[in-house]
Amino acid sequence: MLKHLYLLIAILGISQLVQAQEEEDSIGTETVTVTKAYSPTISDAFKLKSIPNLNDSIVLQKKQIEYNIFSVPVASTFTPAKGKASAVKKLPPPELYNSYASAGLGNPGNLMAKFYTSRVINRDERLDLGFDHYSSLANIDDVALDSKYANTEIDASYSKRDRDINWGADVGLQHQLYNWYGLPEDTYDAETINGIDAKQNYFMGEVGAYVNVEDAYFKNANIQYRRFWDAVESGENRVVLGAGLELPVGDESLGVNVKLDYVGGSFANADVNSPTNDQGIDYSNFQVGINPNLRMLRDDLTVDLGLNLVYGMDMEESESNFYIYPAIAASYRLLDENVIAYGGVKGELRQNSYYGFVEENHYVSPTLAIQPTDAQYDAYIGFKGQLLPNLSYNIKGSYTAENRRPLFHLNPENSFRDDDKGYYYGNSFQVFYDDIKTLGLFAELNVDVNRNFTLGINAEVYDYDTETDNPAWNLPDIKGSLFMDYQIDEQWYMGVNLFFVGEREDFSATVVETPTPGIANATLLTLDSYFDANAHVGYRVNDQLSFFVKGANLSNNDYQKWANFPVQGFQILGGATYKFDF
C-alpha cells in the first residue's frame, strides 16, 4: 500500500514541475536580502561496505569443513647415492724436445739435411746451434754446362736475460755453390763449351751482438760485421752499428734511432762490357743516419711522425750528400677490428751490397758497380681487418719514387775476355741503375676455417715509369700466390703453395771493340710468364718421429726465372724428422 502512495506523490511532483516550466515567462523578479553569512558545514563521510549484507533467501550459506590427517607409516629401504662431479677430459700437453734432425733425398739428385738444438745453460742463459744444407747434384735436361748447386749454413747464438737487461751474440757461416749455366742457344760449339769453367763459390762469415734495456731512456744497441767473398778474388766487408733511445714528451714518447752503415769491397775483374780485363772495381759507401719519431695514441688513432736524416758518402769517389726523408705512418680503426684504415709516407737511403745482390740473383757476375739507392718516398694507403671472425683482408695502393734502383739484365757476350771463370758468354747478369716511379696495388685474403685449416691468396700489380724509357728489366707487372695448410688428423698433415709471375723483359748484346755510333747490338728478350706448384704431405708416427714427402714444380714446367736459365722440372723429395733431447 505504501508503495502505491509513493508512486502517486512522484507523479504529482513531476506534473507540477512541468507546469512551472510552462509558466516560466509569467514569473517576475524578486530581491533577496541575505541577513547571515554563509557558513557551510562538512558532514561525516561514510564508507560503503566491500561486501554488503544480503538478506535474501536465495543466498547460499557456506558449510564449515573440518580437515583431519590420517598418517600411516611406510617402510622404505631407498638410500640416495652421493653425487659425483663430471670430470673434463684434458688433452695431454705436448712433450717438448730441445733438438731435432731432418734429412731427405729426392730427384734429380737432391739432398736436404737440417739440425737444430737449443740448450738451456741455466735459468737465464741459452745456447742455440743450427745447421742447414740443400743441394742438387744432377744437371738440368738440355743444358750444356753444369747446373749443380748447393747451399750450406751453420749458425750459433748465445743469449742471457736479467731482470732489466738482456743481451746476446751470434755467429754464422755460409757456403754457396752455383754455376753460370745459362748459355744462349745455338751460339757456341762443343769445344768452346767444354773449355768453360762456369763454377762459382760464395763464402760468408758474420758475427754480431745486441743489448736491450727495460725501464730506461737507452733502449737498445746492436752491431754486426759480415765478410763476403767468392772464388774469383772478390771481397766485401760490411759493418752496421745501431742504437735506440726513447724519451717521454708529455703524454707521448719520442724515439730516436741512430745508425752507422759501412760497405766496401773490390772486384778483381773489370766490367764485362770492357773488351780488356786490366782494371778491377773498388767501392766504399758510408752512411750516418738519425731517425727521430714521435708516436701519438688517441683512442682508435695511432700516428707516427718522424724524419729520416741521412748523410751518405761515396768514399771511393770523395762525394757526399745529405738526404731528408719522411717517416710518417698512421692507422685508424673505423669499425673496430672490421675496418682499419692505414697509410704513410716513408723514405730511406738503401745500402746495396754484393752479398745482397747474390742473395737476389745467384748468377750475377763478379764485376758489379755497388751504389746506394735513393728511395725518395714510398707513399701508401690501405684498408685491412676482419670481414668474418675467420676471414681477414688487406688492400693497399702505393706510389714510390726511387733513384738508382738496381735492375738485373744479361751481361753481353764478350769474346775478348779470358778471365779465370766463364761468366762473359752471355750467361751472367750485371746491375743497371735507373730512376723509377712505380704505381702498385696489393690485395690479400686469409681464411682460418679452424685451427687445422688455413688458406691464403694474394696478388700484386705494378706499373713502372723509368727515367731512361727502357723497360724495368726483369721486373714483372703482376705476381700472385696461394698457400694452404691442412692438419688432416693427429697424424696426417699437408700443404700446398702455388705462385704465378708475369712476363719480364731483358736483352742480349755482344761487345764490339769499335762500336759504330747509332747502331745497337742488342736484341730485346721477353720472358714468358710462369706458374709453379709445390706441395708437401707428412705423417707423424709419434711425438718424436715423422715422415714427409715434398714436391716442387709439380706442373713440370721448364720456365725461365732468368733469361737463358731454365729451372729443374718435376722434383720429389722424401725424408724423416726426429725430435729428441740433446
C-alpha positions in Angstrom: 0.0 0.0 0.0 2.8 2.4 0.8 4.5 1.7 -2.5 1.4 2.9 -4.4 1.3 6.0 -2.2 4.9 6.9 -3.0 4.3 6.4 -6.7 1.3 8.8 -6.7 3.2 11.5 -4.9 6.1 11.2 -7.5 3.7 11.6 -10.4 2.1 14.7 -8.9 5.5 16.3 -8.4 6.6 15.7 -11.9 3.4 17.2 -13.3 3.9 20.4 -11.1 7.4 20.7 -12.4 6.3 20.6 -16.0 3.5 23.2 -15.3 6.0 25.5 -13.7 8.3 25.3 -16.7 5.4 26.2 -19.0 4.6 29.3 -16.8 8.3 30.5 -16.6 7.6 33.6 -18.6 5.0 34.8 -16.1 7.4 34.6 -13.1 8.6 38.1 -12.0 11.8 39.1 -10.4 12.4 39.4 -6.6 15.1 40.8 -4.5 16.7 38.5 -1.9 18.4 40.1 1.1 21.0 37.9 3.0 21.0 38.7 6.6 23.5 36.0 7.7 26.9 35.0 6.2 27.0 31.6 4.7 28.7 29.0 6.9 29.0 25.7 5.2 29.4 22.5 7.2 31.0 19.2 6.3 29.1 16.1 7.1 30.9 13.0 8.3 31.9 10.7 5.5 30.8 7.1 5.4 32.4 4.1 3.7 30.4 1.5 1.8 31.0 -2.0 2.9 33.0 -4.1 0.5 30.7 -6.9 0.8 27.1 -5.8 1.6 24.9 -8.0 3.7 22.2 -9.5 1.7 19.1 -10.6 3.3 17.9 -12.8 0.5 16.6 -16.3 0.7 18.4 -17.4 -2.4 21.9 -16.7 -1.0 23.6 -20.0 -0.1 25.4 -20.3 3.2 29.0 -21.8 3.2 29.3 -25.0 5.1 32.1 -25.3 7.6 34.6 -28.1 6.6 37.0 -29.8 9.0 40.2 -31.4 7.8 41.8 -34.4 9.5 45.1 -36.1 8.6 45.3 -39.9 8.9 49.1 -40.7 9.0 50.2 -44.3 8.2 54.0 -45.2 8.5 55.5 -46.7 5.4 58.7 -48.8 5.5 61.4 -47.8 2.9 64.9 -49.2 2.1 65.8 -46.5 -0.5 69.3 -44.9 0.1 70.2 -42.0 -2.3 73.6 -42.2 -3.8 76.1 -39.3 -3.3 76.6 -37.0 -6.3 79.9 -37.1 -8.2 81.1 -34.2 -10.3 81.7 -34.9 -14.0 85.4 -34.6 -15.0 86.5 -32.7 -18.1 88.7 -34.8 -20.4 92.0 -33.0 -20.8 94.4 -33.3 -23.7 97.8 -34.3 -22.6 100.3 -31.4 -23.1 102.7 -31.9 -26.0 106.1 -33.1 -25.0 108.8 -30.6 -25.9 112.3 -31.5 -27.1 115.2 -29.2 -27.4 116.6 -30.7 -30.6 115.6 -32.1 -34.0 117.3 -33.6 -37.0 115.8 -33.8 -40.5 117.1 -35.4 -43.7 115.7 -36.2 -47.2 116.6 -37.5 -50.7 114.9 -36.9 -54.0 115.3 -36.4 -57.7 117.2 -35.1 -59.6 119.9 -35.8 -57.1 118.5 -33.5 -54.4 119.7 -33.7 -50.8 118.4 -32.0 -47.7 119.7 -32.0 -44.1 118.9 -29.9 -41.1 119.8 -29.9 -37.4 118.9 -27.6 -34.6 119.3 -27.7 -30.8 118.5 -25.2 -28.1 120.4 -25.8 -24.8 119.4 -24.1 -21.6 122.6 -23.5 -19.7 120.8 -22.2 -16.6 117.7 -20.2 -15.8 118.9 -17.0 -17.6 121.2 -18.3 -20.3 120.6 -20.2 -23.6 122.7 -21.5 -26.4 121.3 -22.3 -29.9 123.0 -24.2 -32.7 121.8 -24.8 -36.2 122.8 -26.5 -39.5 121.0 -26.3 -42.8 122.0 -27.8 -46.2 120.3 -28.2 -49.5 121.8 -29.3 -52.8 121.2 -30.7 -56.2 123.9 -32.9 -57.7 122.2 -33.5 -61.0 122.1 -31.3 -64.2 119.1 -29.9 -65.8 118.0 -31.6 -69.1 119.2 -30.0 -72.3 121.6 -27.7 -70.6 125.2 -27.9 -71.9 127.0 -26.7 -68.7 126.9 -28.0 -65.2 123.8 -26.7 -63.3 124.5 -28.2 -59.9 124.1 -26.0 -56.8 124.5 -26.3 -53.0 123.8 -24.0 -50.1 125.1 -24.8 -46.6 124.6 -22.6 -43.4 125.9 -23.0 -39.9 124.9 -20.6 -37.1 125.2 -20.3 -33.3 123.8 -17.8 -30.9 124.0 -17.1 -27.1 121.5 -15.1 -25.1 121.3 -14.0 -21.5 118.3 -12.4 -19.7 118.5 -10.5 -16.5 115.7 -8.5 -14.7 116.1 -5.3 -16.6 118.5 -6.2 -19.4 119.0 -8.9 -22.0 121.9 -9.4 -24.4 123.3 -11.9 -26.8 125.8 -12.6 -29.5 125.7 -14.8 -32.7 128.0 -16.1 -35.4 127.2 -17.6 -38.8 129.0 -19.2 -41.7 127.7 -19.9 -45.2 128.9 -21.6 -48.4 127.1 -21.5 -51.7 127.9 -23.2 -55.0 126.3 -22.1 -58.3 127.1 -22.4 -62.0 126.7 -19.8 -64.8 125.0 -22.4 -66.9 122.7 -20.1 -68.9 124.4 -20.1 -72.3 122.4 -18.6 -75.3 121.1 -21.4 -77.5 123.0 -22.4 -80.7 125.8 -19.9 -80.1 128.9 -21.9 -79.1 130.4 -25.1 -80.4 131.2 -28.1 -78.3 134.9 -27.3 -78.0 134.2 -23.8 -76.6 131.6 -25.2 -74.2 133.9 -27.8 -72.9 136.5 -25.2 -72.1 134.1 -23.0 -70.0 134.6 -23.1 -66.2 131.2 -21.9 -65.1 131.5 -22.8 -61.4 131.2 -20.0 -58.8 131.7 -20.4 -55.0 130.5 -17.8 -52.5 131.6 -17.7 -48.8 130.2 -15.7 -45.9 131.1 -15.2 -42.3 129.4 -12.9 -39.8 129.4 -12.0 -36.1 127.0 -9.8 -34.2 125.8 -8.7 -30.8 122.9 -6.9 -29.2 121.6 -5.5 -26.0 118.1 -4.5 -24.9 117.3 -2.5 -21.7 114.0 -2.1 -19.9 112.8 1.0 -17.9 115.5 3.3 -19.3 115.9 6.1 -21.8 118.5 4.0 -23.6 116.6 1.1 -25.2 118.8 -1.0 -27.4 122.1 -1.3 -29.3 123.4 -3.7 -31.9 126.5 -4.3 -34.0 127.1 -6.7 -37.0 130.1 -7.4 -39.1 130.0 -9.5 -42.3 132.7 -10.7 -44.6 131.7 -12.0 -48.0 133.9 -13.2 -50.8 134.0 -15.5 -53.8 136.3 -17.8 -55.8 137.5 -15.1 -58.2 139.1 -12.7 -55.8 136.1 -10.6 -55.0 135.6 -9.5 -51.4 133.3 -7.3 -49.3 133.2 -6.0 -45.7 130.1 -4.6 -44.1 129.7 -3.1 -40.6 126.3 -1.9 -39.2 126.0 -0.2 -35.8 122.7 0.9 -34.4 121.3 2.4 -31.1 117.8 3.4 -29.9 116.6 5.9 -27.3 113.1 6.6 -26.0 112.3 9.9 -24.3 109.0 11.0 -22.7 107.4 14.1 -24.2 104.3 15.0 -22.2 101.9 12.1 -22.6 103.7 10.9 -25.7 107.0 9.2 -26.4 109.9 10.3 -28.6 112.0 7.6 -30.1 115.4 8.4 -31.6 117.3 5.7 -33.6 120.9 6.2 -34.8 122.5 4.0 -37.5 126.0 3.8 -39.0 126.4 1.6 -42.1 129.5 0.9 -44.0 130.0 -1.3 -47.0 133.2 -1.6 -49.0 134.9 -4.1 -51.2 136.6 -4.8 -54.5 136.3 -6.9 -57.6 139.5 -8.1 -59.2 137.9 -8.2 -62.7 136.6 -5.3 -64.9 133.1 -4.8 -66.2 132.1 -7.4 -68.7 131.3 -4.6 -71.2 135.0 -3.8 -71.3 137.0 -5.6 -74.0 140.0 -5.8 -71.7 140.3 -7.1 -68.2 143.0 -4.8 -67.0 141.4 -2.9 -64.1 139.2 -4.1 -61.2 136.3 -2.3 -59.5 136.6 -0.8 -56.0 133.7 0.7 -53.9 133.3 2.2 -50.5 130.0 3.7 -49.1 129.4 5.0 -45.6 126.1 6.3 -44.1 125.2 8.1 -40.9 121.5 8.3 -40.1 119.3 9.6 -37.4 115.6 8.9 -37.2 113.5 10.8 -34.6 109.9 9.6 -34.3 107.0 10.8 -32.2 104.2 8.3 -31.5 100.8 9.6 -30.6 97.9 7.4 -29.4 94.4 8.7 -29.4 91.7 6.0 -28.8 91.4 4.4 -32.2 94.1 6.5 -33.8 97.8 5.8 -33.9 100.1 8.3 -35.6 103.9 8.2 -36.0 105.5 11.4 -37.1 109.2 11.3 -37.9 112.1 12.1 -40.2 114.9 10.1 -41.6 118.0 12.2 -41.8 121.0 10.5 -43.6 124.4 11.7 -44.5 125.9 9.5 -47.3 129.4 9.4 -48.5 131.0 7.7 -51.5 134.5 7.4 -50.1 135.9 6.0 -53.3 134.8 9.0 -55.4 135.1 11.5 -52.5 131.5 12.6 -52.8 128.9 13.2 -50.2 125.2 14.2 -49.9 122.7 14.9 -47.2 119.2 13.4 -47.5 116.0 14.2 -45.7 113.2 11.5 -45.9 109.7 11.4 -44.5 108.9 8.8 -41.9 105.1 9.1 -41.3 102.6 6.4 -40.6 99.1 6.4 -39.3 96.2 3.9 -38.7 92.6 4.4 -37.6 90.0 1.9 -36.5 86.9 2.8 -38.5 84.8 -0.2 -37.4 86.7 -1.9 -34.5 88.6 -4.8 -36.0 86.5 -5.0 -39.1 87.9 -1.9 -41.0 91.2 -0.4 -40.1 92.5 2.4 -42.4 96.2 2.9 -42.6 98.7 4.9 -44.7 102.1 6.6 -44.6 105.0 8.1 -46.5 108.5 6.7 -45.9 111.9 7.1 -47.5 115.5 5.8 -47.0 119.0 5.7 -48.4 119.1 1.9 -49.0 122.5 0.4 -48.8 123.2 -2.1 -51.6 125.9 -4.8 -51.4 127.4 -7.6 -53.3 126.0 -10.1 -50.8 122.5 -8.7 -51.2 122.7 -8.9 -55.0 123.9 -12.5 -54.8 121.0 -13.5 -52.5 118.6 -12.0 -55.0 120.2 -13.3 -58.2 122.8 -16.1 -57.8 124.1 -15.7 -61.3 125.5 -12.1 -61.2 129.0 -11.6 -62.5 131.8 -10.6 -60.0 132.1 -7.2 -61.8 129.3 -5.1 -60.3 129.1 -1.4 -59.6 127.8 -1.0 -56.0 125.8 2.2 -55.2 123.1 3.0 -52.7 119.5 3.5 -53.7 117.9 6.9 -53.0 114.4 5.7 -52.2 112.9 9.2 -52.1 109.4 8.2 -50.9 107.1 5.3 -50.7 103.5 6.6 -50.2 100.8 4.1 -49.5 97.2 3.8 -48.2 95.2 0.8 -47.5 92.4 -1.0 -45.5 92.7 -4.2 -43.5 90.6 -6.0 -41.0 88.2 -8.9 -40.4 85.3 -9.5 -42.8 84.3 -12.5 -40.7 85.8 -13.9 -37.5 87.9 -16.3 -39.6 88.3 -14.2 -42.7 90.8 -11.3 -42.9 91.8 -9.0 -45.7 94.4 -6.4 -46.7 94.2 -4.0 -49.6 96.9 -1.4 -50.3 97.8 1.0 -53.0 101.3 2.6 -53.3 103.3 5.0 -55.3 107.1 5.0 -55.0 109.9 7.1 -56.4 113.4 5.6 -56.4 116.7 7.0 -57.8 119.4 4.5 -58.7 117.2 1.5 -58.3 119.2 -1.7 -59.2 117.9 -3.8 -62.1 119.4 -7.1 -63.3 119.9 -7.7 -67.0 122.1 -10.1 -69.0 125.8 -9.3 -69.5 126.9 -9.1 -73.1 128.9 -11.8 -74.9 132.5 -10.8 -74.7 134.8 -12.8 -76.9 137.8 -10.6 -76.0 138.0 -11.8 -72.4 140.0 -14.6 -70.9 139.1 -14.4 -67.2 139.6 -17.4 -64.8 135.8 -18.1 -64.8 133.4 -18.3 -67.6 130.8 -15.6 -66.9 131.3 -13.5 -70.1 129.5 -15.7 -72.6 126.1 -14.0 -72.2 125.5 -16.3 -69.2 125.6 -13.9 -66.2 123.9 -10.7 -65.1 125.0 -7.2 -64.2 123.3 -4.4 -62.3 121.9 -1.4 -64.1 120.7 1.6 -62.1 117.6 3.5 -63.3 115.3 6.1 -61.8 111.9 4.5 -61.5 108.4 5.6 -60.3 106.2 2.7 -59.5 102.4 2.5 -59.1 101.4 -0.6 -57.2 98.3 -2.4 -56.0 98.3 -5.2 -53.5 95.4 -7.4 -52.2 95.3 -10.3 -49.8 92.7 -12.7 -48.2 93.4 -15.1 -45.4 90.9 -17.7 -44.2 91.3 -19.7 -40.9 88.5 -22.2 -41.3 89.5 -23.7 -38.0 92.7 -24.3 -36.1 93.6 -27.1 -38.5 93.0 -25.4 -41.9 94.3 -22.1 -43.2 94.1 -20.7 -46.7 95.6 -17.5 -48.1 95.7 -15.8 -51.5 97.4 -12.6 -52.6 98.0 -10.6 -55.9 100.3 -7.7 -56.8 100.0 -5.4 -59.9 102.7 -2.8 -60.8 103.2 -0.1 -63.4 106.7 1.2 -64.0 107.9 4.5 -65.3 111.6 4.6 -65.9 113.8 7.7 -66.5 115.6 6.1 -69.4 112.3 5.0 -71.1 113.7 1.4 -71.1 111.6 -1.4 -69.7 112.1 -2.1 -66.0 114.4 -5.0 -66.7 113.3 -8.4 -65.2 110.5 -6.8 -63.1 107.1 -8.5 -63.6 103.9 -6.4 -63.9 101.9 -9.0 -62.0 102.5 -11.6 -59.3 100.3 -13.8 -57.3 100.4 -16.7 -54.8 98.2 -19.1 -53.0 99.1 -21.2 -49.9 97.1 -23.8 -47.9 98.0 -25.8 -44.7 95.7 -28.6 -43.5 96.1 -30.7 -40.4 94.0 -33.7 -41.5 94.1 -35.5 -38.2 96.5 -36.1 -35.4 99.0 -37.9 -37.7 98.5 -36.6 -41.2 99.1 -33.1 -42.5 99.6 -31.4 -45.8 100.2 -28.1 -47.5 100.1 -26.5 -51.0 101.9 -23.4 -52.4 101.1 -22.0 -55.8 102.6 -18.9 -57.4 102.4 -17.0 -60.6 104.8 -14.5 -62.1 104.0 -12.4 -65.2 106.2 -11.6 -68.2 109.5 -9.8 -67.8 111.8 -8.2 -70.3 115.6 -8.5 -70.8 118.0 -8.0 -73.7 121.1 -9.8 -75.1 124.1 -8.0 -76.6 127.6 -8.5 -77.9 130.7 -6.5 -77.1 132.2 -4.8 -80.1 135.7 -3.4 -79.9 135.0 -0.4 -82.0 131.2 0.1 -82.0 129.5 2.1 -84.8 127.6 5.1 -83.4 123.8 4.8 -83.8 123.9 1.1 -84.3 122.6 -1.1 -81.4 124.0 -4.5 -80.9 121.2 -5.6 -78.5 118.2 -7.9 -79.0 115.1 -7.5 -76.8 114.0 -10.6 -75.0 110.6 -11.3 -73.5 110.4 -14.0 -70.8 107.2 -15.9 -70.6 105.0 -15.8 -67.5 105.2 -18.9 -65.4 103.2 -20.9 -62.9 104.7 -23.1 -60.3 103.1 -25.6 -57.9 104.6 -27.0 -54.7 103.1 -29.4 -52.1 104.1 -31.5 -49.1 102.5 -34.3 -47.2 103.6 -35.6 -43.8 102.8 -38.3 -41.3 103.6 -38.2 -37.5 104.3 -41.6 -36.1 104.5 -40.2 -32.6 105.7 -37.0 -30.9 109.3 -37.7 -32.0 109.2 -39.3 -35.4 107.5 -38.1 -38.6 107.9 -38.7 -42.3 107.3 -36.3 -45.2 107.2 -36.1 -48.9 107.7 -32.7 -50.8 107.0 -32.0 -54.4 108.3 -29.0 -56.4 107.4 -27.8 -59.9 104.6 -30.3 -60.0 103.4 -29.0 -63.4 106.8 -29.9 -64.8 107.1 -26.5 -66.4 110.6 -25.7 -67.8 110.2 -22.0 -67.3 113.0 -19.5 -67.1 113.2 -17.4 -63.9 116.1 -15.5 -65.5 116.9 -15.3 -69.2 118.7 -18.4 -70.5 118.4 -20.1 -67.1 115.7 -22.8 -67.2 114.8 -24.4 -63.8 114.6 -28.0 -62.8 111.4 -29.8 -63.8 109.3 -32.1 -61.6 111.0 -32.8 -58.3 110.1 -35.1 -55.4 111.9 -35.4 -52.1 111.1 -37.7 -49.2 112.6 -37.9 -45.7 112.1 -38.0 -42.0 112.3 -35.7 -39.0 113.2 -36.9 -35.5 112.9 -34.8 -32.3 114.9 -35.6 -29.2 116.6 -34.1 -26.1 120.3 -33.5 -26.5 
